[in-house]
Amino acid sequence: MNRFLWPLLGFLVLVGFLAFGLTLKPSEVPSPFIDKPAPGFTLPQLAAPEETFSPEEMKGQVWLLNIWASWCYACLQEHPVITNLAQSVPIVGLNYKDKRDEAIAWLDRYGNGYIVSASDTDGRVGINYGVYGVPETFVIDKAGFIRYKHIGAVDEKTARDTLLPLIRELNR
């Protein structure tokens, strides 16, 4: 009897972990970067590779860092929302593991709400920010601290109910 009881108990424990895991939302994975300084970097600008961008340039402003790529279908889905948000808050794009000409063509085709896009062709900066995949969006406060991280495409509800209220609060 014991011979069958232990494997059955083990199986039930695994099923319990699986059932619990299915209730979690991947866009709500806690980030160890929340309330910590945003990692610094200096990268070439996508549109003007001879010029660079660094988050230091945004000190004193509440802003969004949106990680995107031309090969990312979810980025295309969220792009109208990001473009609309750009009317309320400065948004910096971080073009992730992409080809420069394809990324520029994508922005030309779908519109560009970013104040600037930096080119992270090797993904080094994305790794420093703990990026799981694209798209991801960070809210960064006036002092340069990460206050919120959204994994996946930002939709209208998230923009309206989460991002905009947080941005308003941080701008006070």
C-alpha positions in Angstrom: 0.0 0.0 0.0 2.8 2.4 0.9 4.3 1.7 -2.5 1.4 3.5 -4.2 0.6 6.1 -1.5 3.8 8.1 -1.9 3.6 8.5 -5.7 -0.1 9.4 -5.4 0.7 12.1 -2.7 3.6 13.4 -4.9 1.3 13.6 -7.9 -1.4 15.5 -5.8 1.2 18.0 -4.6 2.3 18.7 -8.2 -1.3 19.1 -9.3 -1.8 21.6 -6.4 1.2 23.6 -7.5 0.0 23.6 -11.1 -3.5 24.7 -10.1 -2.1 27.6 -8.0 0.3 28.6 -10.9 -2.7 28.8 -13.3 -4.3 31.5 -11.1 -1.3 33.8 -11.4 -1.2 36.7 -13.9 2.2 36.9 -15.7 1.8 40.7 -16.1 1.9 41.0 -12.4 5.2 39.3 -11.7 6.8 41.4 -8.9 9.9 43.2 -9.9 13.0 43.5 -7.6 13.6 46.9 -9.3 10.5 48.6 -7.8 11.5 51.6 -5.6 15.2 51.2 -6.7 17.1 53.5 -9.0 16.6 52.7 -12.7 19.8 51.1 -14.1 21.9 53.7 -16.0 23.0 53.2 -19.6 24.1 55.2 -22.6 22.9 53.9 -26.0 22.8 55.2 -29.5 19.6 56.8 -30.6 17.6 54.7 -33.1 17.0 57.6 -35.5 20.4 59.2 -35.0 23.0 56.6 -34.1 25.7 59.2 -33.8 23.8 60.7 -30.8 23.2 58.9 -27.5 20.5 58.7 -24.9 20.9 58.2 -21.1 18.2 58.1 -18.5 20.1 60.9 -16.7 18.6 63.2 -19.3 15.1 62.5 -17.9 15.9 63.4 -14.3 13.3 65.8 -12.9 10.5 64.3 -15.0 8.1 61.4 -14.5 8.5 59.3 -17.7 7.9 55.8 -19.2 10.5 53.5 -20.6 8.8 51.2 -23.1 10.7 48.2 -24.4 9.6 47.3 -27.9 10.7 45.7 -31.1 9.5 45.6 -34.7 9.3 41.8 -34.7 7.0 41.9 -31.6 3.3 41.3 -32.4 2.2 42.4 -28.9 4.2 45.7 -29.4 2.0 46.4 -32.5 -1.1 45.7 -30.4 -0.1 48.1 -27.6 1.4 50.8 -29.9 -1.8 52.9 -30.2 -2.1 53.0 -26.5 1.5 54.0 -26.0 1.1 56.7 -28.7 -2.0 58.0 -26.9 -0.2 57.9 -23.5 2.6 60.0 -25.1 0.2 63.0 -25.0 0.2 62.8 -21.1 3.8 61.7 -20.3 7.2 61.6 -22.0 7.9 58.1 -23.3 11.3 56.8 -24.2 11.5 53.7 -26.4 14.1 51.0 -25.9 14.3 49.2 -29.2 15.2 45.6 -28.0 17.3 43.2 -30.1 16.2 44.6 -33.3 17.6 45.7 -36.7 17.8 49.5 -36.9 16.4 49.8 -40.4 13.4 47.5 -39.6 12.7 49.4 -36.4 12.8 52.8 -38.2 10.5 51.4 -40.9 8.1 50.1 -38.3 7.9 53.5 -36.6 7.5 55.2 -39.9 4.6 52.9 -40.7 2.8 52.9 -37.4 3.7 56.3 -35.9 6.2 57.4 -33.4 5.1 58.8 -30.0 8.5 58.4 -28.4 10.5 61.4 -27.5 13.5 59.3 -28.4 14.2 55.6 -29.0 17.5 54.1 -27.9 18.8 51.0 -29.7 19.6 48.0 -27.5 20.7 45.7 -30.3 22.5 43.1 -28.0 19.9 43.2 -25.2 22.4 44.2 -22.6 20.3 47.0 -21.2 17.1 44.9 -21.3 18.9 42.3 -19.1 19.9 45.1 -16.6 16.2 46.0 -16.3 15.1 42.4 -15.8 13.2 42.3 -19.1 11.4 38.9 -19.6 10.4 39.8 -23.1 8.8 42.5 -25.1 6.8 44.6 -24.6 7.5 45.8 -21.1 6.9 49.3 -19.6 8.4 51.0 -16.6 7.2 54.1 -14.8 10.2 56.1 -13.6 9.9 59.0 -11.2 11.6 62.4 -11.1 14.5 61.1 -9.0 15.1 58.2 -11.4 13.5 55.4 -9.4 11.4 52.7 -10.9 7.9 52.9 -9.5 6.0 50.4 -11.6 6.7 47.7 -14.1 4.1 46.3 -16.6 4.9 43.0 -18.3 3.2 42.6 -21.7 1.2 44.9 -23.8 -0.3 47.9 -22.1 -4.0 48.1 -22.9 -6.5 51.0 -22.5 -7.7 49.7 -19.1 -4.1 49.5 -17.6 -3.3 52.9 -19.0 -6.4 54.5 -17.6 -6.7 52.7 -14.2 -3.0 52.1 -13.3 -0.5 54.2 -15.3 -2.2 57.6 -15.5 -3.2 57.7 -11.8 0.3 56.7 -10.8 1.8 59.3 -13.2 -0.5 62.0 -11.8 0.5 61.1 -8.2 4.2 61.1 -9.0 3.9 64.5 -10.7 2.5 66.1 -7.5 
